[in-house]
Amino acid sequence: MNENLNTELGSSKTDQSKADVKKDALGLWSSLKIFLIELLDFRNDTDQDATVVAIKADIPFKGATVWILICSIVVASIGLNTNSTAVVIGAMLISPLMGPILGIGLSIAINDIDTLRKSLINLGTMLVLSLFTAFLFFFIFPLNQDNSELLGRVKPDIRDVLIAFFGGLALIIARTKKGTIASVVFGVAIATALMPPLCTAGYGLSQGNWSYFRGAMHLFAINTIFIAFATFLVLKFLRFPMVSYANSKRRKNISRLATIIAVSAMLPASWSFINVLNETRIESDYKAYLKFEIEDNSSLWLRGEKIDPSNNSITLNFNGEITEATKSDLVNELNGYKYLRDFSLIINGNKNRSSDKILELYDLAINKVEERETAISILKLEIDSLKLDAGSNKTMMDLNSFSTLSKDAKIQFTELRYFGYSNMLISSDFRTIDTVTVVKTQWDSSLVDSLVEVRVDSLKIWLKSELEIENLEVDW
């Protein structure tokens, strides 16, 4: 009986412990939830009336705002012309383009058709004036060549969409906060980069490059729509009051019109987002395929490549002959990349550029170089020889001079029995050539060799002095 009582007491304590743990866990979760809500919730820090007034005040486009826009467009165009990122950023800081875009998002969110009309008119006016200013600038000061600042605005990708959307979120959250955070607003102006696409579009117009114009305007449209969309979402989340109309039928019609405009704007934006996202994924897989399957393969020599997403085709041009086994391997590897599986692979090899042929051409080139160097060396020898022949008259010796020299030699060296003279001997070490005067002698047979060597050295010194030459050899 005592055992049963102890068992029941133990079970009761275990249940109580589990209940306490569960209660502590719930308390911890509740505390964490409250902490996260207080951390992330910005609704209590919103000034709705001041936000609406501030956004509407930035919509009008006249007077000083017009000149600010013109100056910012010129500055941005100069930045693109000089490929200066700092100058482009400076143009974004002074640009007034944000006002009408926020006005569009606000008007759709609160059902304000008058503000929507003003925002669209002012945005259109800003757009035309910006394009005209950029067109005029690049028509007068054309680019020498397309640079990185320019090319970065002609083909939007998924990063541009994300920058525009989250930049718009940051901007409208900053606008709704009690007291505008100027640094955040300027930071968004830099991030979303509304000015450079317009300048790039103006450049495309000035050069008649419609692909640049379309790409830049596509990027500007993405930035504009997603900033307005972010504004719409935040204002709806904060439950900004809808504009009331005395006529309920007019209110409904306006609401329908605002909805139609919002849907009409978001449908192409959504389509653009999907297309850009898909293009980005394809580009990412394509770069990975080139790196891991081709560039890292030392047996392949890629000469050129091209991807055509519109026709789902990839063209690869190689130096050297590509075997059927290699082609099959490259096609099979393509299936390992999710967004390239539907692409057809076109592989072109160059049989005249095979490795053997290249080595053969290399050897031939080396031989040609060696033959040319040999011919040059021979030519130099011939030239030097001609120079020596031309200068040999200075050392030529006639019979009378030789007779005098031989008699003097006999007087100086009485043991001398034979004296011969060679006017010039040409010698070469295969790098340079030189001339040597040679004297042939015979001495008295009674002289020992050591004494003959002494006499030869003395004769050599004497002859150099008499003939005023340096290169002299005496044989005995």
C-alpha angles and dihedrals in degrees: 000000000000089000091055090049092051091048092052091048091050092049091050092052091049092052090048091051092051090049091050092050091049091049091050091049092051090048091050092048091048091050091048091048092051090047093051092047092051090045098049105027112098099168094101090054094057127112103197099181094047091047093054092046093048094049093047090048091058095051102076115092114202143100114005093009091061093054092044089055093048091049093047091050091051091048092049090048090052089050090053092045092053094035089237115155092190092057092048090052090050090055091052091053094060097038116119095198095108095073101071092040092056087044091059092052092046095048094051092046095052097032094245107156095178092055090046092054092048092047094051093046093049093044090051091049091049090048095052093045092048093050092047093049093048091045091052093047096050091042089059097034107029121190117259089218139348109274137195095264090055099041091050089069102049101071117039120205136186091282091062090053092050092046091052095046099045091038088055090049091052092048098050093042088053090048094052093049118100100261116018116259099224095188091056092049092051091045090055090049088057095044100048092045101203096166104055094055090054091048091048090050089051089051090051090052093049092052097038090242102146095178089061090046094050094045094048093046089048089055092047091049091050092051092046097047096044094046089052090045092052089050090051093050095048094047091048090049090051089048098232109195117262119241109258123222127199091224109065092197091055090048091054093047091050090048091052091047092050090049092050091049092048093049092044090053096044098046095065089037090054090046090050090048092053093046094046091046091050092047090050092051091048091048091049093051091044093054090047091050092051092048102044102031102035115013093046090049106089092195092064124076109195112204099176142346139193135182122204110192092180091062096028092236137133122199120200123186117196135190107235134025115305114213123222090247091056091048091051091048092052091049092049092049089054089065089063091069111078099213096041099053094099094049122105116226120222113193122190122187128189112225092189089059099053117141093252091051091048091051090048091051090047093053090046090052091049091050091049090051092050092048090050092049090049091050090049091051092050090048090051090051091051091048091049090047091053089049090051092048090050091050097040092086087074090065100032112125124207125209095263092053091047091050090052093046093049093050091050090049091052090051092050094043111032093180089063110114101171132026123185129174130202111195098212140353119191115215133179137191089198092259102059136008129223141179126237130189111221126205120192117206142177124195138203108290091226091069117096118232095253091055091046089055090053091050091048092052091049091048090050092053092047094049093049089054094046097044096034094227134129105201105070133145125191118200123196 
